[in-house]
Amino acid sequence: MPKIGAVEEFQGEEGDVIIISTVRLDKEHVLNDVRLSLGFIQNGKLSNLALSRSRFLLIIYGNPYLLLLDPH
């Protein structure tokens, strides 16, 4: 069974395939998240944790144009 959870739940673990969802519907939500420092994308350490858990395949699902608004 796949493990589903927040980034923090994968501390010290790896998986063969990791799928990360960074979905936001529109710029209004992203700008609000940036202002409130919400989500793992705003935290460099959590972003690194999420991006380094995969052994073979990493899939990032989201809108690249909205992700570009974030400095991380």
DRENKOL-188906 format. One record per residue (C-alpha): x, y, z; residue in one letter. Coordinates in steps of 0.5 Angstrom, whole numbers, plus 500, padded with zeros to 3 digits. Example, Ala and Ser with C-alpha at 12.3 -4.5 7.8 and 13.67 -1.06 7.14 Angstrom:
2
<r <525, 491, 516>, 'A'>
<r <527, 498, 514>, 'S'>
***
This chain:
72
<r <500, 500, 500>, 'M'>
<r <503, 507, 499>, 'P'>
<r <504, 512, 504>, 'K'>
<r <500, 518, 504>, 'I'>
<r <502, 524, 509>, 'G'>
<r <505, 531, 510>, 'A'>
<r <513, 532, 508>, 'V'>
<r <515, 531, 516>, 'E'>
<r <512, 524, 516>, 'E'>
<r <517, 522, 511>, 'F'>
<r <523, 524, 515>, 'Q'>
<r <529, 519, 515>, 'G'>
<r <525, 514, 510>, 'E'>
<r <526, 513, 503>, 'E'>
<r <521, 510, 497>, 'G'>
<r <522, 508, 490>, 'D'>
<r <517, 512, 487>, 'V'>
<r <515, 519, 491>, 'I'>
<r <510, 523, 488>, 'I'>
<r <509, 530, 491>, 'I'>
<r <503, 535, 490>, 'S'>
<r <504, 542, 490>, 'T'>
<r <497, 544, 487>, 'V'>
<r <494, 551, 488>, 'R'>
<r <488, 553, 484>, 'L'>
<r <490, 560, 482>, 'D'>
<r <495, 566, 484>, 'K'>
<r <491, 568, 490>, 'E'>
<r <492, 562, 494>, 'H'>
<r <499, 562, 492>, 'V'>
<r <500, 569, 494>, 'L'>
<r <496, 568, 501>, 'N'>
<r <501, 562, 502>, 'D'>
<r <507, 566, 501>, 'V'>
<r <505, 572, 506>, 'R'>
<r <503, 567, 511>, 'L'>
<r <509, 562, 510>, 'S'>
<r <505, 556, 509>, 'L'>
<r <506, 550, 506>, 'G'>
<r <513, 546, 505>, 'F'>
<r <515, 550, 499>, 'I'>
<r <516, 556, 503>, 'Q'>
<r <521, 552, 508>, 'N'>
<r <527, 550, 505>, 'G'>
<r <529, 544, 509>, 'K'>
<r <522, 541, 508>, 'L'>
<r <523, 542, 501>, 'S'>
<r <530, 539, 501>, 'N'>
<r <527, 533, 505>, 'L'>
<r <521, 532, 500>, 'A'>
<r <525, 532, 494>, 'L'>
<r <531, 527, 497>, 'S'>
<r <526, 522, 499>, 'R'>
<r <526, 518, 492>, 'S'>
<r <531, 512, 490>, 'R'>
<r <529, 512, 483>, 'F'>
<r <523, 516, 481>, 'L'>
<r <520, 523, 483>, 'L'>
<r <514, 526, 480>, 'I'>
<r <512, 533, 482>, 'I'>
<r <505, 535, 481>, 'Y'>
<r <503, 542, 480>, 'G'>
<r <503, 548, 476>, 'N'>
<r <510, 551, 474>, 'P'>
<r <508, 558, 473>, 'Y'>
<r <505, 558, 480>, 'L'>
<r <511, 555, 483>, 'L'>
<r <515, 560, 480>, 'L'>
<r <512, 565, 484>, 'L'>
<r <516, 562, 490>, 'D'>
<r <523, 564, 491>, 'P'>
<r <525, 556, 494>, 'H'>
***
